[in-house]
């Protein structure tokens, strides 16, 4: 008898409510003595739960606004114990409704603290001055949300989604628009290098920053190139005209890599202007000779054309083209080495134009073009094979950060190739740059990726609908394993927003896939509903 009482006390102290129920049931079989012990144990159970609920409430109150992870873990552990009490000893409690009330009150208190935390994130977004801190806080709050699971309220889920949407709008729209609209004359007051440094600090945390950086970079470079275009249109040509001066003043406020690109283009522009000046001087000289009525200069002109001067001009032009082609191929090599496929393809287009227009005049252009063509084909094939083999056909149980980064990089490469194809569709460059089976591979990529993501979504939906626990566990384990990659792929698809009939179904399938945290939330909610229904049926059966 004493042994049984001790077991009950130990079980209560250890929150082993399943064992408590078992021991209490044994008391009922022992007659009057058992009834007495049953009442004592029941009183001890009720006192213990009252104290435990108070302790849990105190833990939430002590949580404060910093949301310490370890404190939250303790609170969740206590909530799970209360759920166990609700499941196993509900019928032995004096005030059983206090269990649900406790859980509800704690969820509300946690919700209020999360709201205050999120308010601080909103302030950071409004100020647009510390993206790194925003990312740190968003990463932290998402960790807390995942930790809470079903104890996180819908209000907080929605609030986090709203802030993430606001964050994306600030970065992708407001900041990009600010620097897209800004005239380069006022770069001295708002140096673009500042935003590049801020974004560079967080671009590896969230790919949206990298996309915004590329967009800002593209828009700023377009502004500078426009100045060079205007500089070349000024008559008479002058390598120190107002557009050149404006260009040289503003370029100081750009990051080094952009300065290097634009300084090279500035050099080309000045070379072109000086070449135009030289051409104009030669033209004037020719015109003066032609207008001369003296037979001797006319005769000299004939000799001039047939021998040295024109040939010299042609040689100078050829040398200039060769220099530019070499510089272009060097830039392509540099971008390829840095895995910057977007910039590499942009420069490849320039090289193709050189080859297309000048190959008959400067035959050397063909050789570097063929080398670059081979590089691009290999880069696409490697990205394609990596994505197909390491992701779509990957059966390994261990997924490392290195594998995720490799697959993410290959997927981003494929997206850049698709964007390039989409941008230049129906242009001859595509048939020259890409291999013959390029479109066929895109079709296979689209089909297999679409099937892959649709099957994942179907498995989840069927498992949830049919309450297939084995299937749900399998899909949740799988989604957890690939969660980081799937989130990055969904961001890439949303950011690039490609509209191409060849890959539209793939993009839609990736976008439509339910993310791991939502799957986990929905499954937890379903399980909770089943538990509630089971307990309700037990109570009904007992009353009968």
C-alpha positions as a Python dict, from the first residue, in 0.01 Angstrom:
ca = {
    (1, 'X'): (0, 0, 0),
    (2, 'X'): (277, 240, 98),
    (3, 'X'): (459, 143, -218),
    (4, 'X'): (158, 240, -429),
    (5, 'X'): (121, 574, -249),
    (6, 'X'): (489, 645, -306),
    (7, 'X'): (450, 565, -674),
    (8, 'X'): (163, 814, -701),
    (9, 'X'): (364, 1087, -526),
    (10, 'X'): (666, 1022, -746),
    (11, 'X'): (454, 1025, -1061),
    (12, 'X'): (292, 1357, -959),
    (13, 'X'): (633, 1511, -887),
    (14, 'X'): (764, 1389, -1224),
    (15, 'X'): (449, 1506, -1408),
    (16, 'X'): (395, 1149, -1528),
    (17, 'X'): (18, 1181, -1546),
    (18, 'X'): (-30, 857, -1735),
    (19, 'X'): (127, 672, -1440),
    (20, 'X'): (-81, 879, -1196),
    (21, 'X'): (-401, 762, -1367),
    (22, 'X'): (-283, 402, -1355),
    (23, 'X'): (-206, 418, -980),
    (24, 'X'): (-533, 596, -894),
    (25, 'X'): (-724, 324, -1077),
    (26, 'X'): (-551, 64, -861),
    (27, 'X'): (-664, 249, -545),
    (28, 'X'): (-1027, 208, -645),
    (29, 'X'): (-985, -168, -638),
    (30, 'X'): (-869, -172, -272),
    (31, 'X'): (-1199, -100, -97),
    (32, 'X'): (-1234, 161, 180),
    (33, 'X'): (-861, 194, 241),
    (34, 'X'): (-806, 242, -128),
    (35, 'X'): (-1081, 505, -136),
    (36, 'X'): (-906, 698, 142),
    (37, 'X'): (-572, 680, -36),
    (38, 'X'): (-745, 774, -361),
    (39, 'X'): (-880, 1095, -204),
    (40, 'X'): (-538, 1184, -60),
    (41, 'X'): (-369, 1126, -394),
    (42, 'X'): (-636, 1324, -574),
    (43, 'X'): (-587, 1618, -336),
    (44, 'X'): (-210, 1600, -387),
    (45, 'X'): (-261, 1594, -763),
    (46, 'X'): (-486, 1901, -754),
    (47, 'X'): (-246, 2093, -526),
    (48, 'X'): (46, 2002, -750),
    (49, 'X'): (-131, 2121, -1064),
    (50, 'X'): (-241, 2448, -902),
    (51, 'X'): (120, 2519, -802),
    (52, 'X'): (247, 2407, -1143),
    (53, 'X'): (4, 2639, -1326),
    (54, 'X'): (110, 2929, -1102),
    (55, 'X'): (476, 2849, -1164),
    (56, 'X'): (419, 2843, -1542),
    (57, 'X'): (236, 3176, -1529),
    (58, 'X'): (525, 3323, -1330),
    (59, 'X'): (770, 3197, -1594),
    (60, 'X'): (576, 3378, -1867),
    (61, 'X'): (563, 3696, -1659),
    (62, 'X'): (941, 3676, -1607),
    (63, 'X'): (991, 3627, -1981),
    (64, 'X'): (993, 4000, -2041),
    (65, 'X'): (1033, 4140, -2394),
    (66, 'X'): (1367, 3982, -2481),
    (67, 'X'): (1211, 3640, -2541),
    (68, 'X'): (1497, 3427, -2412),
    (69, 'X'): (1496, 3096, -2597),
    (70, 'X'): (1575, 2885, -2290),
    (71, 'X'): (1287, 3038, -2094),
    (72, 'X'): (1051, 2976, -2386),
    (73, 'X'): (1164, 2612, -2401),
    (74, 'X'): (1078, 2572, -2031),
    (75, 'X'): (737, 2731, -2083),
    (76, 'X'): (664, 2502, -2379),
    (77, 'X'): (774, 2202, -2175),
    (78, 'X'): (531, 2304, -1900),
    (79, 'X'): (250, 2359, -2151),
    (80, 'X'): (308, 2011, -2289),
    (81, 'X'): (286, 1873, -1935),
    (82, 'X'): (-43, 2057, -1884),
    (83, 'X'): (-166, 1902, -2208),
    (84, 'X'): (-68, 1561, -2068),
    (85, 'X'): (-259, 1637, -1750),
    (86, 'X'): (-560, 1732, -1959),
    (87, 'X'): (-529, 1404, -2148),
    (88, 'X'): (-482, 1162, -1855),
    (89, 'X'): (-607, 1313, -1525),
    (90, 'X'): (-880, 1548, -1645),
    (91, 'X'): (-1154, 1351, -1461),
    (92, 'X'): (-971, 1369, -1127),
    (93, 'X'): (-940, 1748, -1112),
    (94, 'X'): (-1154, 1978, -900),
    (95, 'X'): (-1136, 2254, -1162),
    (96, 'X'): (-1049, 2083, -1492),
    (97, 'X'): (-1137, 2394, -1693),
    (98, 'X'): (-834, 2565, -1537),
    (99, 'X'): (-609, 2362, -1768),
    (100, 'X'): (-757, 2508, -2087),
    (101, 'X'): (-774, 2851, -1926),
    (102, 'X'): (-407, 2830, -1830),
    (103, 'X'): (-302, 2732, -2183),
    (104, 'X'): (-516, 3009, -2335),
    (105, 'X'): (-388, 3273, -2090),
    (106, 'X'): (-26, 3179, -2150),
    (107, 'X'): (-71, 3187, -2528),
    (108, 'X'): (-222, 3537, -2495),
    (109, 'X'): (63, 3657, -2269),
    (110, 'X'): (323, 3520, -2511),
    (111, 'X'): (132, 3682, -2798),
    (112, 'X'): (153, 4023, -2626),
    (113, 'X'): (529, 3991, -2576),
    (114, 'X'): (580, 3883, -2936),
    (115, 'X'): (374, 4181, -3051),
    (116, 'X'): (600, 4421, -2861),
    (117, 'X'): (906, 4251, -3008),
    (118, 'X'): (763, 4284, -3360),
    (119, 'X'): (685, 4653, -3301),
    (120, 'X'): (1058, 4713, -3256),
    (121, 'X'): (1122, 4538, -3588),
    (122, 'X'): (866, 4765, -3757),
    (123, 'X'): (1049, 5072, -3626),
    (124, 'X'): (1375, 4944, -3773),
    (125, 'X'): (1205, 4896, -4111),
    (126, 'X'): (1061, 5249, -4102),
    (127, 'X'): (1405, 5400, -4035),
    (128, 'X'): (1568, 5190, -4313),
    (129, 'X'): (1906, 5215, -4149),
    (130, 'X'): (1993, 4878, -3998),
    (131, 'X'): (1901, 4586, -4222),
    (132, 'X'): (2139, 4354, -4040),
    (133, 'X'): (1955, 4403, -3710),
    (134, 'X'): (1621, 4352, -3888),
    (135, 'X'): (1743, 4020, -4029),
    (136, 'X'): (1876, 3911, -3691),
    (137, 'X'): (1546, 3989, -3522),
    (138, 'X'): (1341, 3824, -3798),
    (139, 'X'): (1556, 3513, -3778),
    (140, 'X'): (1512, 3512, -3400),
    (141, 'X'): (1134, 3562, -3411),
    (142, 'X'): (1100, 3284, -3669),
    (143, 'X'): (1298, 3055, -3440),
    (144, 'X'): (1062, 3145, -3154),
    (145, 'X'): (759, 3087, -3379),
    (146, 'X'): (886, 2744, -3485),
    (147, 'X'): (966, 2660, -3124),
    (148, 'X'): (615, 2754, -3009),
    (149, 'X'): (449, 2550, -3284),
    (150, 'X'): (76, 2520, -3210),
    (151, 'X'): (112, 2752, -2909),
    (152, 'X'): (185, 3042, -3144),
    (153, 'X'): (-140, 3225, -3219),
    (154, 'X'): (-270, 3305, -3566),
    (155, 'X'): (-237, 3675, -3481),
    (156, 'X'): (138, 3634, -3450),
    (157, 'X'): (160, 3417, -3762),
    (158, 'X'): (-22, 3687, -3959),
    (159, 'X'): (182, 3968, -3802),
    (160, 'X'): (511, 3799, -3897),
    (161, 'X'): (386, 3746, -4253),
    (162, 'X'): (283, 4114, -4270),
    (163, 'X'): (624, 4230, -4151),
    (164, 'X'): (800, 4001, -4398),
    (165, 'X'): (586, 4143, -4679),
    (166, 'X'): (664, 4496, -4557),
    (167, 'X'): (1033, 4408, -4539),
    (168, 'X'): (1026, 4280, -4896),
    (169, 'X'): (844, 4594, -5015),
    (170, 'X'): (1091, 4826, -4841),
    (171, 'X'): (1389, 4646, -4989),
    (172, 'X'): (1260, 4549, -5334),
    (173, 'X'): (1051, 4857, -5404),
    (174, 'X'): (1123, 5158, -5184),
    (175, 'X'): (1501, 5136, -5162),
    (176, 'X'): (1539, 5023, -5524),
    (177, 'X'): (1307, 5304, -5639),
    (178, 'X'): (1496, 5562, -5435),
    (179, 'X'): (1827, 5488, -5604),
    (180, 'X'): (1665, 5431, -5943),
    (181, 'X'): (1510, 5779, -5936),
    (182, 'X'): (1810, 5955, -5782),
    (183, 'X'): (2009, 6177, -6018),
    (184, 'X'): (2383, 6107, -6011),
    (185, 'X'): (2438, 6480, -5945),
    (186, 'X'): (2335, 6432, -5580),
    (187, 'X'): (2541, 6121, -5509),
    (188, 'X'): (2767, 6342, -5299),
    (189, 'X'): (2473, 6382, -5055),
    (190, 'X'): (2344, 6022, -5079),
    (191, 'X'): (2639, 5801, -5175),
    (192, 'X'): (2510, 5469, -5319),
    (193, 'X'): (2810, 5295, -5166),
    (194, 'X'): (2635, 5326, -4826),
    (195, 'X'): (2335, 5113, -4925),
    (196, 'X'): (2563, 4865, -5104),
    (197, 'X'): (2764, 4816, -4784),
    (198, 'X'): (2446, 4770, -4575),
    (199, 'X'): (2299, 4519, -4820),
    (200, 'X'): (2631, 4336, -4859),
    (201, 'X'): (2629, 4267, -4484),
    (202, 'X'): (2301, 4072, -4512),
    (203, 'X'): (2285, 3944, -4871),
    (204, 'X'): (2394, 3595, -4763),
    (205, 'X'): (2118, 3584, -4499),
    (206, 'X'): (1829, 3671, -4731),
    (207, 'X'): (1853, 3649, -5114),
    (208, 'X'): (1612, 3942, -5154),
    (209, 'X'): (1900, 4179, -5073),
    (210, 'X'): (2113, 4033, -5349),
    (211, 'X'): (1830, 4081, -5597),
    (212, 'X'): (1778, 4440, -5481),
    (213, 'X'): (2153, 4502, -5507),
    (214, 'X'): (2155, 4372, -5864),
    (215, 'X'): (1857, 4589, -5955),
    (216, 'X'): (2007, 4903, -5800),
    (217, 'X'): (2339, 4822, -5965),
    (218, 'X'): (2169, 4773, -6301),
    (219, 'X'): (1978, 5102, -6274),
    (220, 'X'): (2279, 5303, -6160),
    (221, 'X'): (2501, 5161, -6433),
    (222, 'X'): (2229, 5248, -6686),
    (223, 'X'): (2236, 5611, -6565),
    (224, 'X'): (2613, 5630, -6609),
    (225, 'X'): (2596, 5465, -6951),
    (226, 'X'): (2333, 5719, -7053),
    (227, 'X'): (2580, 5997, -6966),
    (228, 'X'): (2841, 5830, -7187),
    (229, 'X'): (2590, 5804, -7471),
    (230, 'X'): (2512, 6175, -7438),
    (231, 'X'): (2885, 6252, -7419),
    (232, 'X'): (2943, 6081, -7755),
    (233, 'X'): (2651, 6265, -7915),
    (234, 'X'): (2782, 6614, -7835),
    (235, 'X'): (2909, 6810, -8134),
    (236, 'X'): (3189, 6895, -8164),
    (237, 'X'): (3331, 6588, -7985),
    (238, 'X'): (3515, 6670, -7663),
    (239, 'X'): (3661, 6414, -7414),
    (240, 'X'): (3612, 6667, -7129),
    (241, 'X'): (3252, 6770, -7198),
    (242, 'X'): (2989, 6827, -6925),
    (243, 'X'): (2864, 6467, -6932),
    (244, 'X'): (3215, 6328, -6886),
    (245, 'X'): (3276, 6564, -6594),
    (246, 'X'): (2943, 6470, -6436),
    (247, 'X'): (3032, 6101, -6480),
    (248, 'X'): (3378, 6139, -6324),
    (249, 'X'): (3243, 6333, -6025),
    (250, 'X'): (2967, 6083, -5939),
    (251, 'X'): (3164, 5761, -5994),
    (252, 'X'): (3362, 5826, -5675),
    (253, 'X'): (3056, 5737, -5467),
    (254, 'X'): (3012, 5386, -5610),
    (255, 'X'): (3150, 5052, -5484),
    (256, 'X'): (3486, 4947, -5626),
    (257, 'X'): (3355, 4671, -5854),
    (258, 'X'): (3110, 4912, -6020),
    (259, 'X'): (3379, 5179, -6049),
    (260, 'X'): (3607, 4931, -6226),
    (261, 'X'): (3337, 4840, -6480),
    (262, 'X'): (3236, 5201, -6546),
    (263, 'X'): (3591, 5335, -6557),
    (264, 'X'): (3661, 5082, -6831),
    (265, 'X'): (3352, 5200, -7021),
    (266, 'X'): (3459, 5562, -6963),
    (267, 'X'): (3793, 5474, -7119),
    (268, 'X'): (3613, 5324, -7420),
    (269, 'X'): (3398, 5636, -7447),
    (270, 'X'): (3697, 5869, -7439),
    (271, 'X'): (3872, 5646, -7691),
    (272, 'X'): (3565, 5671, -7914),
    (273, 'X'): (3549, 6049, -7876),
    (274, 'X'): (3921, 6086, -7950),
    (275, 'X'): (3876, 5852, -8244),
    (276, 'X'): (3590, 6070, -8372),
    (277, 'X'): (3811, 6377, -8330),
    (278, 'X'): (4088, 6205, -8526),
    (279, 'X'): (3841, 6096, -8791),
    (280, 'X'): (3708, 6450, -8817),
    (281, 'X'): (4062, 6583, -8853),
    (282, 'X'): (4137, 6327, -9126),
    (283, 'X'): (3810, 6409, -9296),
    (284, 'X'): (3893, 6781, -9289),
    (285, 'X'): (4237, 6709, -9428),
    (286, 'X'): (4088, 6501, -9708),
    (287, 'X'): (3832, 6769, -9782),
    (288, 'X'): (4101, 7037, -9797),
    (289, 'X'): (4302, 6828, -10039),
    (290, 'X'): (3999, 6756, -10254),
    (291, 'X'): (3895, 7121, -10264),
    (292, 'X'): (4242, 7220, -10377),
    (293, 'X'): (4265, 7325, -10741),
    (294, 'X'): (4630, 7246, -10749),
    (295, 'X'): (4692, 6923, -10942),
    (296, 'X'): (4983, 6824, -10725),
    (297, 'X'): (4783, 6788, -10398),
    (298, 'X'): (4516, 6597, -10590),
    (299, 'X'): (4777, 6361, -10715),
    (300, 'X'): (4917, 6332, -10362),
    (301, 'X'): (4568, 6247, -10239),
    (302, 'X'): (4552, 5955, -10480),
    (303, 'X'): (4883, 5830, -10349),
    (304, 'X'): (4766, 5893, -9991),
    (305, 'X'): (4458, 5677, -10039),
    (306, 'X'): (4638, 5398, -10214),
    (307, 'X'): (4923, 5362, -9971),
    (308, 'X'): (4979, 5466, -9615),
    (309, 'X'): (4724, 5693, -9454),
    (310, 'X'): (4405, 5495, -9506),
    (311, 'X'): (4585, 5172, -9419),
    (312, 'X'): (4714, 5336, -9103),
    (313, 'X'): (4362, 5434, -9002),
    (314, 'X'): (4241, 5081, -9070),
    (315, 'X'): (4527, 4939, -8863),
    (316, 'X'): (4449, 5174, -8574),
    (317, 'X'): (4085, 5071, -8587),
    (318, 'X'): (4178, 4703, -8587),
    (319, 'X'): (4409, 4747, -8289),
    (320, 'X'): (4138, 4928, -8096),
    (321, 'X'): (3889, 4647, -8165),
    (322, 'X'): (4141, 4381, -8062),
    (323, 'X'): (4209, 4563, -7735),
    (324, 'X'): (3840, 4598, -7659),
    (325, 'X'): (3771, 4232, -7740),
    (326, 'X'): (4050, 4124, -7507),
    (327, 'X'): (3916, 4345, -7228),
    (328, 'X'): (3565, 4208, -7284),
    (329, 'X'): (3681, 3844, -7265),
    (330, 'X'): (3877, 3926, -6949),
    (331, 'X'): (3560, 4068, -6792),
    (332, 'X'): (3365, 3756, -6889),
    (333, 'X'): (3633, 3533, -6734),
    (334, 'X'): (3622, 3743, -6418),
    (335, 'X'): (3242, 3722, -6388),
    (336, 'X'): (3246, 3346, -6454),
    (337, 'X'): (3511, 3292, -6186),
    (338, 'X'): (3299, 3498, -5943),
    (339, 'X'): (2986, 3296, -6039),
    (340, 'X'): (2815, 3618, -6153),
    (341, 'X'): (2629, 3462, -6446),
    (342, 'X'): (2398, 3760, -6494),
    (343, 'X'): (2687, 4000, -6561),
    (344, 'X'): (2877, 3736, -6761),
    (345, 'X'): (2582, 3689, -7001),
    (346, 'X'): (2541, 4066, -7035),
    (347, 'X'): (2902, 4098, -7148),
    (348, 'X'): (2872, 3786, -7370),
    (349, 'X'): (2599, 3970, -7562),
    (350, 'X'): (2844, 4255, -7624),
    (351, 'X'): (3109, 4009, -7746),
    (352, 'X'): (2854, 3848, -7979),
    (353, 'X'): (2775, 4189, -8128),
    (354, 'X'): (3148, 4247, -8187),
    (355, 'X'): (3177, 3909, -8355),
    (356, 'X'): (2863, 3957, -8562),
    (357, 'X'): (2954, 4305, -8686),
    (358, 'X'): (3335, 4294, -8712),
    (359, 'X'): (3429, 3933, -8782),
    (360, 'X'): (3484, 4001, -9154),
    (361, 'X'): (3710, 4296, -9074),
    (362, 'X'): (3891, 4165, -8764),
    (363, 'X'): (3900, 3785, -8795),
    (364, 'X'): (4063, 3745, -8452),
    (365, 'X'): (3726, 3815, -8289),
    (366, 'X'): (3603, 3464, -8376),
    (367, 'X'): (3855, 3272, -8163),
    (368, 'X'): (3784, 3436, -7821),
    (369, 'X'): (3413, 3420, -7904),
    (370, 'X'): (3429, 3041, -7953),
    (371, 'X'): (3613, 3001, -7622),
    (372, 'X'): (3351, 3206, -7437),
    (373, 'X'): (3071, 3017, -7614),
    (374, 'X'): (3216, 2690, -7483),
    (375, 'X'): (3244, 2834, -7129),
    (376, 'X'): (2877, 2935, -7124),
    (377, 'X'): (2759, 2597, -7254),
    (378, 'X'): (2965, 2414, -6991),
    (379, 'X'): (2835, 2644, -6717),
    (380, 'X'): (2475, 2573, -6815),
    (381, 'X'): (2530, 2197, -6846),
    (382, 'X'): (2701, 2183, -6505),
    (383, 'X'): (2418, 2378, -6339),
    (384, 'X'): (2158, 2158, -6510),
    (385, 'X'): (2326, 1831, -6410),
    (386, 'X'): (2388, 1951, -6054),
    (387, 'X'): (2023, 2045, -6004),
    (388, 'X'): (1894, 1725, -6162),
    (389, 'X'): (2134, 1486, -5987),
    (390, 'X'): (2195, 1645, -5647),
    (391, 'X'): (1840, 1767, -5590),
    (392, 'X'): (1570, 1603, -5801),
    (393, 'X'): (1738, 1261, -5779),
    (394, 'X'): (1904, 1300, -5436),
    (395, 'X'): (1842, 1006, -5204),
    (396, 'X'): (2095, 1089, -4935),
    (397, 'X'): (1969, 1114, -4577),
    (398, 'X'): (2216, 1380, -4469),
    (399, 'X'): (2178, 1727, -4616),
    (400, 'X'): (2468, 1962, -4542),
    (401, 'X'): (2486, 2339, -4581),
    (402, 'X'): (2735, 2279, -4860),
    (403, 'X'): (2484, 2066, -5054),
    (404, 'X'): (2212, 2328, -5005),
    (405, 'X'): (2441, 2610, -5121),
    (406, 'X'): (2551, 2411, -5426),
    (407, 'X'): (2193, 2332, -5531),
    (408, 'X'): (2080, 2689, -5462),
    (409, 'X'): (2364, 2821, -5676),
    (410, 'X'): (2282, 2583, -5963),
    (411, 'X'): (1912, 2679, -5945),
    (412, 'X'): (2000, 3049, -5950),
    (413, 'X'): (2225, 2989, -6253),
    (414, 'X'): (1941, 2815, -6436),
    (415, 'X'): (1710, 3106, -6355),
    (416, 'X'): (1966, 3353, -6496),
    (417, 'X'): (1995, 3147, -6816),
    (418, 'X'): (1617, 3137, -6849),
    (419, 'X'): (1596, 3514, -6792),
    (420, 'X'): (1861, 3569, -7059),
    (421, 'X'): (1672, 3347, -7303),
    (422, 'X'): (1346, 3524, -7221),
    (423, 'X'): (1500, 3870, -7262),
    (424, 'X'): (1650, 3791, -7603),
    (425, 'X'): (1388, 3553, -7739),
    (426, 'X'): (1375, 3518, -8117),
    (427, 'X'): (1721, 3676, -8148),
    (428, 'X'): (1997, 3492, -8330),
    (429, 'X'): (2236, 3514, -8035),
    (430, 'X'): (2047, 3235, -7855),
    (431, 'X'): (2115, 2976, -8124),
    (432, 'X'): (2483, 3073, -8127),
    (433, 'X'): (2545, 3091, -7752),
    (434, 'X'): (2347, 2791, -7626),
    (435, 'X'): (2375, 2425, -7724),
    (436, 'X'): (2121, 2265, -7957),
    (437, 'X'): (1948, 2079, -7674),
    (438, 'X'): (1913, 2391, -7453),
    (439, 'X'): (1535, 2421, -7498),
    (440, 'X'): (1491, 2044, -7467),
    (441, 'X'): (1675, 2047, -7134),
    (442, 'X'): (1460, 2335, -7010),
    (443, 'X'): (1149, 2133, -7097),
    (444, 'X'): (1283, 1832, -6904),
    (445, 'X'): (1383, 2057, -6613),
    (446, 'X'): (1036, 2212, -6607),
    (447, 'X'): (857, 1876, -6623),
    (448, 'X'): (1063, 1698, -6359),
    (449, 'X'): (1073, 1993, -6119),
    (450, 'X'): (698, 2047, -6158),
    (451, 'X'): (627, 1678, -6091),
    (452, 'X'): (863, 1683, -5793),
    (453, 'X'): (698, 1976, -5614),
    (454, 'X'): (341, 1878, -5706),
    (455, 'X'): (403, 1530, -5562),
    (456, 'X'): (536, 1681, -5239),
    (457, 'X'): (229, 1904, -5205),
    (458, 'X'): (-8, 1615, -5289),
    (459, 'X'): (157, 1384, -5034),
    (460, 'X'): (112, 1650, -4764),
    (461, 'X'): (-249, 1731, -4856),
    (462, 'X'): (-350, 1363, -4883),
    (463, 'X'): (-181, 1281, -4553),
    (464, 'X'): (-358, 1569, -4376),
    (465, 'X'): (-693, 1487, -4532),
    (466, 'X'): (-674, 1114, -4456),
    (467, 'X'): (-493, 1161, -4122),
    (468, 'X'): (-215, 932, -4245),
    (469, 'X'): (33, 973, -3956),
    (470, 'X'): (308, 771, -4126),
    (471, 'X'): (279, 975, -4445),
    (472, 'X'): (267, 1303, -4253),
    (473, 'X'): (575, 1214, -4049),
    (474, 'X'): (762, 1120, -4364),
    (475, 'X'): (672, 1442, -4548),
    (476, 'X'): (746, 1658, -4241),
    (477, 'X'): (1086, 1493, -4196),
    (478, 'X'): (1159, 1543, -4565),
    (479, 'X'): (1042, 1908, -4562),
    (480, 'X'): (1245, 1981, -4249),
    (481, 'X'): (1553, 1836, -4416),
    (482, 'X'): (1514, 2056, -4727),
    (483, 'X'): (1341, 2353, -4558),
    (484, 'X'): (1627, 2600, -4603),
    (485, 'X'): (1666, 2518, -4974),
    (486, 'X'): (1290, 2532, -5043),
    (487, 'X'): (1262, 2874, -4875),
    (488, 'X'): (1552, 3005, -5084),
    (489, 'X'): (1406, 2861, -5406),
    (490, 'X'): (1065, 3017, -5334),
    (491, 'X'): (1235, 3354, -5273),
    (492, 'X'): (1433, 3325, -5596),
    (493, 'X'): (1117, 3245, -5795),
    (494, 'X'): (926, 3532, -5632),
    (495, 'X'): (1208, 3783, -5681),
    (496, 'X'): (1284, 3703, -6046),
    (497, 'X'): (916, 3665, -6146),
    (498, 'X'): (987, 3490, -6479),
    (499, 'X'): (699, 3459, -6726),
    (500, 'X'): (805, 3197, -6978),
    (501, 'X'): (570, 2930, -7109),
    (502, 'X'): (856, 2677, -7106),
    (503, 'X'): (900, 2697, -6726),
    (504, 'X'): (577, 2852, -6597),
    (505, 'X'): (445, 2527, -6447),
    (506, 'X'): (774, 2474, -6260),
    (507, 'X'): (762, 2825, -6115),
    (508, 'X'): (400, 2778, -6007),
    (509, 'X'): (468, 2440, -5847),
    (510, 'X'): (755, 2584, -5641),
    (511, 'X'): (545, 2884, -5537),
    (512, 'X'): (244, 2670, -5442),
    (513, 'X'): (438, 2432, -5216),
    (514, 'X'): (332, 2479, -4852),
    (515, 'X'): (633, 2574, -4641),
    (516, 'X'): (751, 2351, -4358),
    (517, 'X'): (640, 2581, -4073),
    (518, 'X'): (286, 2600, -4213),
    (519, 'X'): (275, 2223, -4264),
    (520, 'X'): (389, 2171, -3905),
    (521, 'X'): (132, 2418, -3776),
    (522, 'X'): (-154, 2257, -3970),
    (523, 'X'): (-56, 1904, -3867),
    (524, 'X'): (-27, 2011, -3500),
    (525, 'X'): (-366, 2174, -3523),
    (526, 'X'): (-517, 1858, -3674),
    (527, 'X'): (-366, 1641, -3400),
    (528, 'X'): (-500, 1878, -3135),
    (529, 'X'): (-848, 1855, -3286),
    (530, 'X'): (-828, 1474, -3276),
    (531, 'X'): (-711, 1478, -2913),
    (532, 'X'): (-997, 1708, -2814),
    (533, 'X'): (-1248, 1485, -2992),
    (534, 'X'): (-1105, 1174, -2824),
    (535, 'X'): (-1129, 1327, -2475),
    (536, 'X'): (-1482, 1444, -2549),
    (537, 'X'): (-1584, 1091, -2654),
    (538, 'X'): (-1430, 951, -2335),
    (539, 'X'): (-1637, 1189, -2124),
    (540, 'X'): (-1955, 1095, -2311),
    (541, 'X'): (-1883, 724, -2269),
    (542, 'X'): (-1818, 774, -1898),
    (543, 'X'): (-2148, 955, -1846),
    (544, 'X'): (-2328, 665, -2014),
}
